[in-house]
């Protein structure tokens, strides 16, 4: 098995990892292994499907048929709230 050493980890991150491990009944080391395992997932860490395509796939069952455009590179617009 391989080993990884993480240097210069913030104390706060280490503390949160320890608390998370305790809540899950793991050692901190096992918790980190679990986090890394989940991060690369079953797909081996391949790039995810674009967000719009993920929304379309998720909501396809309720009748969403239009494409949801990707917003990459577009300037954010403030939301219009209706009273």
C-alpha positions as CSV (number, residue, x, y, z in Angstrom):
1,X,0.0,0.0,0.0
2,X,1.1,3.5,-0.7
3,X,1.7,6.3,1.8
4,X,1.1,10.1,1.5
5,X,2.5,12.7,3.8
6,X,0.7,16.0,3.9
7,X,2.9,18.9,5.2
8,X,1.8,22.3,6.4
9,X,-1.8,21.2,7.1
10,X,-3.7,23.9,9.0
11,X,-4.3,23.1,12.7
12,X,-8.0,23.8,12.2
13,X,-8.3,21.3,9.4
14,X,-6.5,18.7,11.5
15,X,-8.9,19.4,14.4
16,X,-12.0,19.1,12.1
17,X,-10.7,15.9,10.6
18,X,-10.3,14.5,14.1
19,X,-13.8,15.5,15.1
20,X,-15.3,14.1,11.9
21,X,-13.4,10.8,12.5
22,X,-14.7,10.6,16.1
23,X,-18.2,11.2,14.9
24,X,-17.9,8.4,12.4
25,X,-16.2,6.1,14.8
26,X,-12.9,6.1,12.8
27,X,-9.3,7.0,13.5
28,X,-8.3,10.2,11.8
29,X,-6.1,8.2,9.5
30,X,-9.1,6.0,8.4
31,X,-11.3,9.1,8.0
32,X,-8.7,10.6,5.7
33,X,-8.5,7.4,3.7
34,X,-12.3,7.4,3.4
35,X,-12.4,11.0,2.3
36,X,-9.8,10.4,-0.4
37,X,-11.5,7.2,-1.6
38,X,-14.8,9.1,-2.0
39,X,-13.1,12.0,-3.7
40,X,-11.8,9.9,-6.6
41,X,-14.9,7.7,-6.5
42,X,-15.6,4.8,-8.7
43,X,-14.8,6.7,-11.9
44,X,-11.1,7.0,-10.9
45,X,-11.3,10.7,-10.6
46,X,-12.4,11.5,-14.1
47,X,-13.9,14.9,-14.8
48,X,-17.6,15.2,-13.8
49,X,-20.4,15.8,-16.2
50,X,-21.1,19.5,-16.7
51,X,-23.4,21.0,-14.1
52,X,-26.2,21.8,-16.6
53,X,-26.1,18.2,-17.9
54,X,-26.2,16.9,-14.3
55,X,-29.3,19.0,-13.6
56,X,-31.0,17.8,-16.7
57,X,-30.3,14.2,-15.8
58,X,-31.6,14.7,-12.3
59,X,-34.8,16.4,-13.3
60,X,-35.4,14.5,-16.5
61,X,-37.9,12.2,-14.6
62,X,-40.2,15.2,-14.0
63,X,-40.4,16.4,-17.6
64,X,-37.4,18.7,-18.0
65,X,-36.8,18.5,-21.7
66,X,-35.0,21.8,-22.5
67,X,-31.2,22.1,-22.4
68,X,-29.8,24.1,-19.4
69,X,-27.0,26.3,-20.7
70,X,-23.7,26.3,-19.0
71,X,-22.8,29.7,-17.4
72,X,-19.0,29.3,-17.6
73,X,-17.5,32.6,-18.6
74,X,-20.6,34.6,-18.2
75,X,-20.9,37.4,-15.7
76,X,-23.2,36.7,-12.7
77,X,-26.5,38.6,-12.6
78,X,-28.3,39.5,-9.4
79,X,-31.5,37.7,-8.6
80,X,-34.8,39.5,-9.1
81,X,-36.9,38.9,-6.0
82,X,-40.7,39.1,-6.4
83,X,-42.5,40.4,-3.2
